[in-house]
Amino acid sequence: MMSKQQNATVAAIRQSFIKLDPRAQTDNPVMFMVYLSAIMTTILWICALAGVTTTNPVFVASVCVVLWLTVLFGNFAEALAQGRGKAQADSLRAAKRDVTAHKITQGEAARGMHEADPVAFF
């Protein structure tokens, strides 16, 4: 049985691959440029493997791996933050139903300011 944190991590990993869609990448211009660079470097690596260019395929592959890992990690971090934000919003929505409010009149507020414990007038 997986815990909630493990479920959130697995969901974030899944989302990091789903966010490789170019339409999702255009939301963040910096990550979109890293994404495009990773694609172009992958093409350059394929050309180096085919012998079209004289570049070292190992070097190009290492740069390619770093760029793809950067894109995936950025997507993972964004998905994790979105998941936590949604969980916090759900928690606040649930708390809104359970919390009761007390209206403080001007007299109570003035009296509360002069007391040792400002919450004492509740």
All heavy atoms as an XYZ file, in Angstrom:
926
protein
N       0.840     -1.178      0.000
C       0.000      0.000      0.000
C       0.890      1.248      0.000
O       1.808      1.366      0.788
C      -0.851     -0.040      1.269
C      -2.037      0.823      1.216
S      -3.356     -0.058      0.407
C      -4.656      1.031      0.715
N       0.617      2.169     -0.922
C       1.438      3.378     -1.015
C       0.821      4.491     -0.184
O      -0.394      4.605     -0.061
C       1.568      3.812     -2.472
C       2.374      2.851     -3.294
S       2.893      3.367     -4.939
C       1.862      4.651     -5.447
N       1.700      5.323      0.371
C       1.230      6.450      1.162
C       0.777      7.579      0.236
O       0.976      7.530     -0.982
C       2.341      6.943      2.087
O       3.380      7.514      1.322
N       0.194      8.603      0.835
C      -0.276      9.742      0.043
C       0.889     10.443     -0.647
O       0.773     10.867     -1.784
C      -1.015     10.736      0.939
C      -2.366     10.278      1.379
C      -3.047     11.327      2.211
C      -4.378     10.846      2.728
N      -5.041     11.872      3.536
N       2.019     10.533      0.054
C       3.186     11.200     -0.518
C       3.732     10.404     -1.712
O       4.103     10.975     -2.729
C       4.266     11.379      0.533
C       5.445     12.195      0.059
C       6.448     12.443      1.161
O       6.363     11.865      2.222
N       7.395     13.318      0.889
N       3.745      9.085     -1.596
C       4.210      8.269     -2.708
C       3.252      8.359     -3.892
O       3.684      8.405     -5.045
C       4.368      6.812     -2.272
C       5.537      6.581     -1.340
C       5.555      5.176     -0.783
O       4.505      4.549     -0.640
N       6.738      4.694     -0.446
N       1.954      8.399     -3.601
C       0.966      8.560     -4.668
C       1.165      9.893     -5.392
O       1.064      9.970     -6.610
C      -0.456      8.482     -4.122
C      -0.863      7.063     -3.786
O      -0.299      6.107     -4.290
N      -1.841      6.930     -2.914
N       1.436     10.960     -4.611
C       1.652     12.279     -5.202
C       2.917     12.284     -6.050
O       2.946     12.889     -7.130
C       1.748     13.332     -4.102
N       3.951     11.593     -5.601
C       5.198     11.531     -6.362
C       5.001     10.767     -7.666
O       5.472     11.198     -8.728
C       6.302     10.873     -5.520
O       6.446     11.598     -4.287
C       7.616     10.860     -6.255
N       4.303      9.648     -7.603
C       4.047      8.858     -8.814
C       3.197      9.667     -9.798
O       3.466      9.673    -11.007
C       3.364      7.515     -8.458
C       2.853      6.806     -9.697
C       4.324      6.632     -7.688
N       2.202     10.373     -9.280
C       1.364     11.206    -10.150
C       2.185     12.340    -10.772
O       1.999     12.669    -11.948
C       0.192     11.779     -9.363
N       3.104     12.922    -10.003
C       3.951     13.995    -10.530
C       4.909     13.469    -11.594
O       5.162     14.143    -12.598
C       4.724     14.656     -9.396
N       5.428     12.260    -11.401
C       6.308     11.661    -12.414
C       5.520     11.421    -13.702
O       5.990     11.717    -14.798
C       6.939     10.355    -11.892
C       7.948     10.675    -10.787
C       7.602      9.578    -13.012
C       8.466      9.454    -10.051
N       4.313     10.916    -13.557
C       3.464     10.677    -14.728
C       3.174     12.003    -15.443
O       3.256     12.093    -16.678
C       2.156     10.007    -14.286
C       1.354      9.452    -15.428
C       0.106      8.693    -14.980
N       0.404      7.636    -14.018
C      -0.070      7.595    -12.764
N      -0.866      8.549    -12.327
N       0.239      6.598    -11.963
N       2.865     13.039    -14.679
C       2.573     14.347    -15.264
C       3.795     14.962    -15.936
O       3.663     15.689    -16.921
C       2.045     15.314    -14.189
C       0.604     15.110    -13.836
C      -0.302     15.396    -15.007
O      -0.123     16.346    -15.745
N      -1.286     14.534    -15.200
N       4.997     14.675    -15.414
C       6.196     15.247    -16.017
C       6.400     14.718    -17.432
O       6.921     15.432    -18.294
C       7.424     14.980    -15.150
O       7.722     13.600    -15.105
N       5.982     13.495    -17.702
C       6.073     12.963    -19.058
C       4.911     13.452    -19.924
O       5.086     13.689    -21.122
C       6.127     11.433    -19.049
C       7.472     10.907    -18.629
C       7.696     10.503    -17.322
C       8.518     10.838    -19.530
C       8.933     10.032    -16.927
C       9.760     10.365    -19.152
C       9.976      9.969    -17.846
N       3.743     13.612    -19.329
C       2.594     14.127    -20.075
C       2.851     15.567    -20.518
O       2.468     15.976    -21.606
C       1.303     14.017    -19.223
C       0.936     12.545    -19.035
C       0.158     14.787    -19.860
C      -0.184     12.312    -18.046
N       3.560     16.331    -19.681
C       3.840     17.733    -19.988
C       4.911     17.909    -21.059
O       5.281     19.029    -21.377
C       4.265     18.475    -18.721
C       3.120     18.722    -17.765
C       3.614     19.424    -16.529
C       2.504     19.626    -15.555
N       2.105     20.999    -15.450
N       5.414     16.821    -21.622
C       6.358     16.937    -22.727
C       5.664     17.365    -24.023
O       6.326     17.630    -25.019
C       7.107     15.609    -22.943
C       8.162     15.280    -21.893
C       8.779     13.922    -22.177
C       9.226     16.351    -21.817
N       4.356     17.455    -23.989
C       3.591     17.941    -25.133
C       3.995     19.398    -25.390
O       4.037     20.208    -24.457
C       2.099     17.845    -24.808
C       1.219     18.314    -25.951
O       1.682     18.297    -27.100
O       0.057     18.679    -25.672
N       4.318     19.754    -26.632
C       4.748     21.137    -26.923
C       3.734     22.196    -26.485
O       4.120     23.292    -26.090
C       4.921     21.153    -28.446
C       5.141     19.739    -28.822
C       4.387     18.909    -27.821
N       2.451     21.874    -26.540
C       1.441     22.852    -26.107
C       1.562     23.149    -24.618
O       1.335     24.278    -24.182
C       0.037     22.347    -26.425
C      -0.233     22.282    -27.926
C      -1.524     21.600    -28.191
N      -1.323     20.187    -27.846
C      -2.124     19.205    -28.178
N      -3.224     19.469    -28.835
N      -1.863     17.966    -27.852
N       1.930     22.142    -23.837
C       2.121     22.359    -22.395
C       3.425     23.094    -22.129
O       3.523     23.864    -21.163
C       2.107     21.022    -21.663
N       4.425     22.876    -22.962
C       5.723     23.512    -22.753
C       5.700     25.005    -23.061
O       6.504     25.761    -22.517
C       6.792     22.831    -23.614
C       7.149     21.446    -23.165
C       7.821     21.435    -21.807
O       8.669     22.257    -21.500
N       7.405     20.506    -20.981
N       4.795     25.444    -23.921
C       4.762     26.866    -24.283
C       4.272     27.753    -23.152
O       4.401     28.970    -23.228
C       3.884     27.094    -25.527
O       2.575     26.579    -25.275
C       4.485     26.430    -26.753
N       3.741     27.166    -22.081
C       3.288     27.965    -20.942
C       4.452     28.643    -20.230
O       4.293     29.708    -19.641
C       2.523     27.096    -19.940
C       1.217     26.593    -20.499
O       0.719     27.191    -21.473
O       0.685     25.602    -19.965
N       5.624     28.029    -20.264
C       6.810     28.573    -19.612
C       7.880     28.796    -20.685
O       8.461     27.837    -21.178
C       7.307     27.594    -18.540
C       8.437     28.161    -17.724
O       9.074     29.135    -18.107
N       8.697     27.527    -16.599
N       8.158     30.052    -21.047
C       9.077     30.319    -22.155
C      10.499     29.781    -21.935
O      11.132     29.315    -22.875
C       9.096     31.840    -22.268
C       7.978     32.338    -21.459
C       7.577     31.268    -20.510
N      10.987     29.839    -20.710
C      12.343     29.359    -20.445
C      12.417     27.843    -20.639
O      13.325     27.325    -21.311
C      12.791     29.754    -19.021
C      14.127     29.130    -18.683
C      12.845     31.263    -18.878
N      11.464     27.125    -20.068
C      11.461     25.672    -20.225
C      11.171     25.274    -21.666
O      11.655     24.245    -22.139
C      10.444     25.025    -19.276
C      10.870     25.045    -17.831
S      12.525     24.378    -17.544
C      12.316     22.689    -18.018
N      10.420     26.093    -22.376
C      10.165     25.815    -23.792
C      11.466     25.901    -24.589
O      11.706     25.080    -25.484
C       9.119     26.781    -24.346
C       8.753     26.518    -25.775
C       8.157     25.327    -26.149
C       9.004     27.463    -26.759
C       7.818     25.077    -27.474
C       8.672     27.221    -28.076
C       8.080     26.025    -28.435
N      12.317     26.874    -24.268
C      13.601     26.988    -24.965
C      14.514     25.803    -24.638
O      15.220     25.301    -25.510
C      14.289     28.314    -24.609
C      13.566     29.533    -25.153
S      13.227     29.464    -26.917
C      14.851     29.443    -27.594
N      14.505     25.354    -23.388
C      15.290     24.173    -23.025
C      14.737     22.953    -23.762
O      15.502     22.107    -24.251
C      15.285     23.954    -21.490
C      16.014     22.672    -21.123
C      15.910     25.133    -20.780
N      13.435     22.866    -23.868
C      12.774     21.775    -24.593
C      13.200     21.765    -26.062
O      13.557     20.717    -26.613
C      11.260     21.943    -24.433
C      10.403     20.959    -25.172
C      10.294     19.641    -24.750
C       9.666     21.352    -26.278
C       9.483     18.742    -25.421
C       8.855     20.460    -26.948
C       8.762     19.158    -26.512
O       7.956     18.272    -27.176
N      13.153     22.938    -26.712
C      13.570     23.022    -28.108
C      15.053     22.682    -28.268
O      15.450     22.015    -29.223
C      13.291     24.422    -28.663
C      11.832     24.771    -28.919
C      11.708     26.205    -29.441
C      11.209     23.799    -29.898
N      15.877     23.134    -27.315
C      17.307     22.815    -27.360
C      17.529     21.316    -27.219
O      18.412     20.752    -27.877
C      18.048     23.557    -26.249
O      17.901     24.944    -26.413
N      16.750     20.668    -26.378
C      16.870     19.222    -26.218
C      16.495     18.505    -27.509
O      17.161     17.538    -27.909
C      15.990     18.746    -25.058
N      15.470     18.983    -28.171
C      15.057     18.379    -29.446
C      16.151     18.568    -30.498
O      16.533     17.619    -31.202
C      13.709     18.969    -29.927
C      12.579     18.511    -29.007
C      13.417     18.559    -31.373
C      11.260     19.196    -29.270
N      16.674     19.793    -30.599
C      17.712     20.054    -31.598
C      18.987     19.273    -31.293
O      19.655     18.780    -32.214
C      17.995     21.553    -31.673
C      16.865     22.335    -32.326
S      17.240     24.071    -32.616
C      17.200     24.722    -30.971
N      19.327     19.138    -30.021
C      20.515     18.373    -29.651
C      20.314     16.893    -29.958
O      21.255     16.208    -30.373
C      20.835     18.569    -28.156
O      20.898     19.962    -27.888
C      22.156     17.952    -27.798
N      19.110     16.403    -29.784
C      18.812     15.007    -30.134
C      18.990     14.791    -31.635
O      19.568     13.779    -32.062
C      17.379     14.643    -29.710
O      17.236     14.875    -28.306
C      17.070     13.188    -30.011
N      18.528     15.744    -32.432
C      18.707     15.653    -33.888
C      20.197     15.691    -34.237
O      20.681     14.915    -35.077
C      17.921     16.775    -34.601
C      16.421     16.556    -34.414
C      18.283     16.853    -36.082
C      15.551     17.724    -34.830
N      20.950     16.571    -33.558
C      22.390     16.653    -33.791
C      23.078     15.343    -33.403
O      24.003     14.885    -34.088
C      22.982     17.828    -33.013
C      24.476     18.087    -33.182
C      24.804     18.407    -34.634
C      24.920     19.197    -32.263
N      22.624     14.709    -32.331
C      23.200     13.431    -31.895
C      22.948     12.337    -32.941
O      23.833     11.550    -33.266
C      22.614     13.039    -30.542
C      23.049     11.698    -30.047
C      24.305     11.310    -29.709
C      22.215     10.567    -29.839
N      24.310     10.000    -29.298
C      23.031      9.527    -29.373
C      20.849     10.332    -30.006
C      22.536      8.267    -29.064
C      20.361      9.088    -29.683
C      21.194      8.070    -29.229
N      21.725     12.314    -33.485
C      21.401     11.336    -34.533
C      22.277     11.572    -35.761
O      22.792     10.622    -36.372
C      19.893     11.391    -34.879
C      19.078     10.884    -33.691
C      19.580     10.578    -36.125
C      17.589     11.127    -33.801
N      22.486     12.841    -36.109
C      23.365     13.158    -37.247
C      24.802     12.738    -36.961
O      25.505     12.254    -37.862
C      23.308     14.653    -37.560
S      21.747     15.185    -38.267
N      25.254     12.908    -35.717
C      26.615     12.502    -35.354
C      26.759     10.984    -35.405
O      27.799     10.467    -35.822
C      26.966     13.026    -33.968
N      25.709     10.273    -34.995
C      25.758      8.808    -35.071
C      25.784      8.315    -36.524
O      26.442      7.322    -36.838
C      24.547      8.193    -34.356
C      24.588      8.161    -32.835
C      23.286      7.597    -32.295
C      25.768      7.352    -32.338
N      25.085      9.030    -37.388
C      25.015      8.636    -38.801
C      26.271      9.046    -39.573
O      26.436      8.648    -40.720
C      23.782      9.240    -39.445
N      27.111      9.846    -38.952
C      28.335     10.285    -39.616
C      28.156     11.504    -40.493
O      29.045     11.852    -41.263
N      27.016     12.185    -40.373
C      26.764     13.379    -41.173
C      27.650     14.531    -40.685
O      28.141     15.330    -41.483
C      25.270     13.770    -41.116
C      25.005     15.066    -41.849
C      24.414     12.641    -41.651
N      27.862     14.621    -39.383
C      28.717     15.661    -38.810
C      29.965     15.019    -38.213
O      30.015     13.810    -37.977
C      27.978     16.448    -37.706
O      27.649     15.557    -36.648
C      26.719     17.097    -38.245
N      30.954     15.842    -37.941
C      32.211     15.335    -37.371
C      32.253     15.467    -35.860
O      33.290     15.243    -35.251
C      33.406     16.089    -37.976
O      33.264     17.485    -37.703
C      33.487     15.849    -39.477
N      31.144     15.852    -35.255
C      31.130     16.000    -33.795
C      31.162     14.645    -33.117
O      30.754     13.627    -33.681
C      29.868     16.772    -33.333
O      28.721     16.081    -33.823
C      29.872     18.189    -33.849
N      31.661     14.652    -31.891
C      31.763     13.425    -31.099
C      30.366     13.041    -30.595
O      29.758     13.786    -29.825
C      32.722     13.648    -29.937
C      32.969     12.404    -29.126
O      32.404     11.345    -29.398
N      33.822     12.536    -28.128
N      29.839     11.882    -30.969
C      28.473     11.504    -30.547
C      28.337     11.331    -29.038
O      27.266     11.578    -28.494
C      28.208     10.184    -31.261
C      29.341      9.925    -32.153
C      30.413     10.925    -31.886
N      29.402     10.953    -28.354
C      29.329     10.781    -26.896
C      29.122     12.129    -26.214
O      28.312     12.258    -25.290
C      30.597     10.073    -26.375
C      30.592      9.994    -24.863
C      30.747      8.699    -27.000
N      29.866     13.144    -26.669
C      29.711     14.479    -26.088
C      28.305     15.011    -26.344
O      27.649     15.539    -25.450
C      30.755     15.436    -26.671
C      30.572     16.851    -26.214
C      30.875     17.216    -24.913
C      30.071     17.815    -27.075
C      30.698     18.521    -24.479
C      29.881     19.117    -26.652
C      30.202     19.483    -25.349
N      27.833     14.877    -27.584
C      26.497     15.378    -27.934
C      25.433     14.614    -27.141
O      24.459     15.201    -26.667
C      26.253     15.266    -29.451
C      24.848     15.709    -29.806
C      27.269     16.090    -30.211
N      25.633     13.309    -26.957
C      24.676     12.511    -26.181
C      24.637     12.963    -24.724
O      23.564     13.032    -24.122
C      25.026     11.029    -26.261
N      25.797     13.309    -24.161
C      25.814     13.753    -22.762
C      25.084     15.088    -22.605
O      24.339     15.286    -21.642
C      27.246     13.841    -22.237
O      27.981     14.807    -22.968
N      25.271     16.000    -23.554
C      24.549     17.279    -23.511
C      23.054     17.029    -23.681
O      22.219     17.629    -22.980
C      25.082     18.242    -24.597
C      24.216     19.492    -24.688
C      26.520     18.612    -24.311
N      22.716     16.119    -24.569
C      21.314     15.776    -24.829
C      20.642     15.219    -23.567
O      19.526     15.612    -23.218
C      21.270     14.770    -25.970
S      19.631     14.320    -26.497
N      21.334     14.327    -22.883
C      20.787     13.726    -21.655
C      20.572     14.796    -20.591
O      19.528     14.823    -19.916
C      21.713     12.598    -21.152
C      21.360     12.191    -19.733
C      21.640     11.407    -22.077
N      21.530     15.693    -20.441
C      21.389     16.759    -19.443
C      20.193     17.645    -19.767
O      19.410     18.008    -18.866
C      22.694     17.585    -19.340
C      22.480     18.852    -18.539
C      23.798     16.751    -18.726
N      20.016     17.997    -21.022
C      18.880     18.844    -21.398
C      17.545     18.133    -21.162
O      16.595     18.733    -20.639
C      19.005     19.281    -22.861
C      20.090     20.317    -23.142
C      20.249     20.529    -24.637
C      19.777     21.624    -22.446
N      17.443     16.860    -21.545
C      16.191     16.136    -21.328
C      15.901     15.951    -19.837
O      14.743     16.050    -19.413
C      16.192     14.785    -22.045
C      15.896     14.921    -23.505
C      16.733     14.644    -24.532
C      14.674     15.392    -24.092
N      16.111     14.914    -25.732
C      14.849     15.371    -25.495
C      13.462     15.827    -23.581
C      13.859     15.761    -26.386
C      12.471     16.220    -24.467
C      12.666     16.192    -25.840
N      16.950     15.697    -19.045
C      16.736     15.582    -17.599
C      16.289     16.913    -17.000
O      15.465     16.940    -16.076
C      18.001     15.075    -16.906
C      18.327     13.601    -17.131
C      19.660     13.248    -16.476
C      17.216     12.711    -16.604
N      16.817     18.015    -17.518
C      16.395     19.339    -17.048
C      14.918     19.574    -17.348
O      14.166     20.053    -16.484
C      17.248     20.437    -17.709
O      18.618     20.197    -17.401
C      16.853     21.814    -17.223
N      14.499     19.228    -18.551
C      13.089     19.399    -18.922
C      12.200     18.517    -18.040
O      11.178     18.977    -17.513
C      12.876     19.086    -20.419
C      11.398     19.034    -20.765
C      13.575     20.111    -21.271
N      12.586     17.265    -17.873
C      11.771     16.357    -17.055
C      11.726     16.793    -15.596
O      10.674     16.740    -14.952
C      12.303     14.928    -17.168
C      11.992     14.226    -18.482
C      12.703     12.882    -18.551
C      10.491     14.047    -18.644
N      12.865     17.234    -15.053
C      12.863     17.684    -13.661
C      12.027     18.948    -13.488
O      11.315     19.092    -12.496
C      14.295     17.931    -13.169
C      14.340     18.380    -11.741
C      14.106     17.489    -10.717
C      14.580     19.710    -11.430
C      14.118     17.899     -9.392
C      14.606     20.127    -10.109
C      14.376     19.224     -9.093
N      12.108     19.869    -14.451
C      11.265     21.075    -14.381
C       9.789     20.727    -14.424
O       8.985     21.281    -13.670
N       9.426     19.791    -15.290
C       8.025     19.345    -15.365
C       7.609     18.651    -14.074
O       6.486     18.833    -13.590
C       7.831     18.393    -16.541
C       7.893     19.097    -17.874
O       7.809     20.314    -17.951
N       8.053     18.332    -18.923
N       8.513     17.842    -13.506
C       8.217     17.137    -12.260
C       7.982     18.133    -11.119
O       7.021     18.004    -10.362
C       9.369     16.194    -11.904
C       9.248     15.556    -10.563
C       8.335     14.545    -10.341
C      10.051     15.966     -9.518
C       8.210     13.953     -9.102
C       9.940     15.373     -8.267
C       9.020     14.369     -8.062
N       8.862     19.126    -11.013
C       8.714     20.124     -9.949
C       7.414     20.906    -10.100
O       6.717     21.175     -9.115
C       9.913     21.075     -9.956
N       7.074     21.260    -11.329
C       5.831     21.986    -11.574
C       4.613     21.124    -11.242
O       3.657     21.591    -10.615
C       5.780     22.438    -13.024
C       4.579     23.287    -13.354
C       4.555     23.734    -14.805
O       5.496     23.398    -15.547
O       3.590     24.412    -15.180
N       4.640     19.856    -11.634
C       3.521     18.952    -11.351
C       3.377     18.722     -9.846
O       2.261     18.666     -9.322
C       3.719     17.627    -12.073
N       4.496     18.601     -9.149
C       4.452     18.408     -7.700
C       3.871     19.636     -7.012
O       3.038     19.516     -6.104
C       5.862     18.110     -7.183
C       5.996     17.423     -5.851
C       5.304     16.065     -5.877
C       7.461     17.251     -5.497
N       4.283     20.818     -7.455
C       3.757     22.058     -6.871
C       2.259     22.201     -7.155
O       1.496     22.631     -6.282
C       4.516     23.254     -7.422
N       1.834     21.848     -8.354
C       0.407     21.925     -8.674
C      -0.398     20.952     -7.824
O      -1.487     21.280     -7.354
C       0.178     21.637    -10.150
C       0.554     22.759    -11.058
C       0.376     22.402    -12.526
O       0.159     21.256    -12.876
N       0.480     23.405    -13.385
N       0.145     19.758     -7.618
C      -0.547     18.775     -6.776
C      -0.684     19.248     -5.345
O      -1.738     19.098     -4.721
N       0.378     19.839     -4.820
C       0.307     20.364     -3.451
C      -0.643     21.549     -3.356
O      -1.354     21.707     -2.365
C       1.701     20.761     -2.979
C       2.573     19.577     -2.702
C       3.921     19.967     -2.179
N       4.732     18.776     -1.955
C       5.990     18.801     -1.635
N       6.622     19.954     -1.511
N       6.655     17.688     -1.449
N      -0.649     22.381     -4.388
C      -1.573     23.520     -4.398
C      -3.020     23.067     -4.424
O      -3.872     23.628     -3.728
N      -3.304     22.034     -5.219
C      -4.670     21.501     -5.267
C      -5.064     20.881     -3.936
O      -6.196     21.043     -3.473
C      -4.796     20.467     -6.379
C      -4.785     21.070     -7.761
C      -4.869     20.008     -8.831
C      -4.738     20.625    -10.210
N      -4.726     19.606    -11.257
N      -4.125     20.195     -3.299
C      -4.413     19.588     -1.994
C      -4.679     20.664     -0.945
O      -5.582     20.521     -0.110
C      -3.252     18.700     -1.564
N      -3.905     21.740     -1.000
C      -4.119     22.823     -0.036
C      -5.459     23.509     -0.293
O      -6.171     23.857      0.652
C      -2.982     23.832     -0.123
C      -3.060     24.909      0.942
C      -1.881     25.856      0.894
O      -1.130     25.882     -0.081
N      -1.709     26.629      1.932
N      -5.812     23.704     -1.550
C      -7.109     24.319     -1.871
C      -8.257     23.440     -1.386
O      -9.245     23.938     -0.842
C      -7.213     24.560     -3.371
N      -8.133     22.128     -1.566
C      -9.162     21.205     -1.074
C      -9.269     21.272      0.439
O     -10.361     21.254      1.005
C      -8.855     19.780     -1.509
C      -8.997     19.582     -3.004
O      -9.655     20.430     -3.653
O      -8.434     18.589     -3.521
N      -8.118     21.360      1.103
C      -8.108     21.448      2.564
C      -8.773     22.739      3.043
O      -9.544     22.729      4.006
C      -6.666     21.372      3.071
O      -6.609     21.607      4.446
N      -8.476     23.842      2.366
C      -9.101     25.117      2.749
C     -10.602     25.097      2.490
O     -11.379     25.646      3.275
C      -8.447     26.271      1.992
C      -7.031     26.622      2.426
C      -6.430     27.662      1.479
C      -7.016     27.129      3.850
N     -11.014     24.464      1.385
C     -12.447     24.348      1.103
C     -13.146     23.541      2.180
O     -14.251     23.867      2.605
C     -12.659     23.697     -0.257
C     -13.218     24.653     -1.268
C     -13.499     23.983     -2.597
N     -12.507     24.452     -3.560
C     -11.524     23.746     -4.074
N     -11.393     22.474     -3.769
N     -10.666     24.261     -4.905
N     -12.508     22.460      2.626
C     -13.100     21.635      3.681
C     -13.141     22.392      5.001
O     -14.110     22.280      5.755
C     -12.310     20.343      3.839
N     -12.116     23.167      5.277
C     -12.069     23.923      6.532
C     -13.099     25.045      6.532
O     -13.612     25.422      7.585
C     -10.673     24.493      6.748
N     -13.422     25.565      5.367
C     -14.390     26.657      5.282
C     -15.758     26.216      5.803
O     -16.481     26.992      6.406
C     -14.493     27.137      3.835
C     -15.300     28.402      3.669
C     -15.125     28.993      2.279
C     -16.081     28.374      1.304
N     -16.082     29.041     -0.007
N     -16.083     24.951      5.604
C     -17.363     24.443      6.083
C     -17.369     24.258      7.600
O     -18.408     24.323      8.233
C     -17.672     23.106      5.414
C     -18.149     23.272      3.999
C     -18.416     21.941      3.358
N     -17.301     21.737      2.410
C     -16.659     20.612      2.215
N     -16.988     19.537      2.872
N     -15.684     20.541      1.347
N     -16.217     24.008      8.190
C     -16.137     23.685      9.615
C     -15.843     24.881     10.503
O     -16.021     24.813     11.714
C     -15.053     22.628      9.848
C     -15.333     21.353      9.070
O     -16.519     21.092      8.778
O     -14.368     20.637      8.751
N     -15.369     25.981      9.942
C     -14.947     27.125     10.736
C     -16.131     28.062     10.940
O     -16.871     28.363     10.010
C     -13.793     27.872     10.028
C     -13.439     29.151     10.761
C     -12.583     26.975      9.921
N     -16.290     28.514     12.176
C     -17.326     29.500     12.473
C     -16.669     30.850     12.702
O     -15.560     30.938     13.213
C     -18.134     29.104     13.727
O     -17.236     28.950     14.817
C     -18.881     27.810     13.492
N     -17.352     31.901     12.310
C     -16.813     33.252     12.435
C     -17.520     33.978     13.564
O     -18.698     33.750     13.832
C     -16.993     34.004     11.125
N     -16.779     34.846     14.218
C     -17.331     35.698     15.267
C     -17.137     37.144     14.846
O     -16.019     37.559     14.560
C     -16.614     35.479     16.604
C     -16.730     34.076     17.118
N     -17.853     33.620     17.744
C     -15.872     33.036     17.061
C     -17.677     32.349     18.081
N     -16.477     31.971     17.663
N     -18.228     37.896     14.799
C     -18.124     39.299     14.422
C     -17.733     40.100     15.657
O     -18.337     39.979     16.719
C     -19.459     39.804     13.868
C     -19.386     41.208     13.369
C     -20.674     41.613     12.692
C     -20.542     43.024     12.171
N     -21.761     43.452     11.491
N     -16.697     40.898     15.496
C     -16.200     41.714     16.601
C     -16.715     43.130     16.402
O     -16.490     43.739     15.350
C     -14.660     41.712     16.638
C     -14.153     40.288     16.825
C     -14.146     42.616     17.744
C     -12.646     40.173     16.732
N     -17.403     43.643     17.413
C     -17.891     45.016     17.337
C     -16.759     45.966     17.714
O     -15.724     45.551     18.234
C     -19.082     45.217     18.291
O     -18.633     45.014     19.622
C     -20.213     44.253     17.953
N     -16.981     47.245     17.482
C     -15.935     48.226     17.776
C     -15.622     48.260     19.270
O     -14.471     48.409     19.657
C     -16.353     49.606     17.291
C     -16.284     49.753     15.787
C     -16.661     51.147     15.340
O     -17.314     51.890     16.065
N     -16.263     51.492     14.122
N     -16.639     48.123     20.110
C     -16.411     48.141     21.555
C     -15.576     46.957     22.007
O     -14.663     47.094     22.823
N     -15.870     45.790     21.470
C     -15.097     44.600     21.829
C     -13.662     44.714     21.327
O     -12.719     44.320     22.007
C     -15.750     43.348     21.259
C     -17.060     42.985     21.924
C     -17.747     41.831     21.207
O     -17.520     41.684     19.991
O     -18.499     41.104     21.862
N     -13.490     45.278     20.153
C     -12.147     45.425     19.602
C     -11.337     46.402     20.441
O     -10.168     46.167     20.724
C     -12.214     45.905     18.162
N     -11.964     47.506     20.854
C     -11.254     48.484     21.678
C     -10.902     47.880     23.031
O      -9.807     48.081     23.551
C     -12.101     49.730     21.856
N     -11.834     47.108     23.614
C     -11.556     46.473     24.899
C     -10.454     45.416     24.754
O      -9.604     45.284     25.612
C     -12.825     45.831     25.445
C     -12.691     45.469     26.919
C     -13.935     44.791     27.443
N     -13.743     43.351     27.226
C     -14.637     42.521     26.733
N     -15.826     42.962     26.397
N     -14.385     41.255     26.569
N     -10.460     44.687     23.666
C      -9.480     43.638     23.447
C      -8.075     44.172     23.282
O      -7.105     43.503     23.619
N      -7.955     45.391     22.761
C      -6.630     45.958     22.549
C      -5.941     46.296     23.858
O      -4.724     46.346     23.924
C      -6.718     47.221     21.688
C      -7.028     46.963     20.242
S      -7.060     48.521     19.375
C      -7.919     48.043     17.909
N      -6.714     46.536     24.916
C      -6.126     46.959     26.184
C      -5.960     45.809     27.157
O      -5.396     45.989     28.225
C      -6.983     48.060     26.821
C      -7.066     49.280     25.960
N      -5.993     50.091     25.712
C      -8.088     49.809     25.241
C      -6.339     51.084     24.914
N      -7.612     50.926     24.612
N      -6.437     44.635     26.809
C      -6.309     43.508     27.713
C      -4.967     42.811     27.533
O      -4.343     42.915     26.481
C      -7.442     42.510     27.482
C      -8.780     43.089     27.889
C      -9.840     42.004     27.986
O      -9.473     40.836     28.061
O     -11.012     42.350     27.980
N      -4.547     42.089     28.531
C      -3.283     41.356     28.462
C      -3.375     40.268     27.397
O      -2.423     40.007     26.673
C      -2.932     40.749     29.817
N      -4.541     39.618     27.330
C      -4.763     38.578     26.319
C      -5.844     39.065     25.366
O      -7.018     39.077     25.698
C      -5.188     37.275     27.012
C      -5.344     36.134     26.021
O      -4.878     36.277     24.864
O      -5.923     35.092     26.398
N      -5.473     39.516     24.154
C      -6.473     40.089     23.242
C      -7.571     39.100     22.843
O      -8.629     39.497     22.411
C      -5.644     40.447     21.994
C      -4.238     40.515     22.452
C      -4.129     39.591     23.620
N      -7.370     37.816     23.037
C      -8.376     36.820     22.678
C      -9.339     36.594     23.847
O     -10.320     35.864     23.717
C      -7.685     35.517     22.248
C      -8.679     34.511     21.712
C      -6.619     35.795     21.195
N      -9.116     37.223     24.969
C      -9.900     36.947     26.191
C     -11.372     37.306     26.040
O     -12.213     36.734     26.726
C      -9.306     37.722     27.361
N     -11.729     38.235     25.185
C     -13.139     38.638     25.103
C     -13.985     37.684     24.280
O     -15.162     37.874     24.127
C     -13.271     40.067     24.585
C     -12.746     40.293     23.205
C     -13.561     40.139     22.096
C     -11.432     40.692     23.008
C     -13.070     40.341     20.837
C     -10.947     40.908     21.743
C     -11.767     40.745     20.653
N     -13.423     36.615     23.767
C     -14.213     35.636     23.017
C     -14.974     34.826     23.971
O     -15.058     34.041     24.567
C     -13.342     34.759     22.116
C     -12.900     35.498     20.880
C     -11.558     35.716     20.621
C     -13.826     35.969     19.975
C     -11.160     36.368     19.493
C     -13.421     36.631     18.839
C     -12.097     36.839     18.599
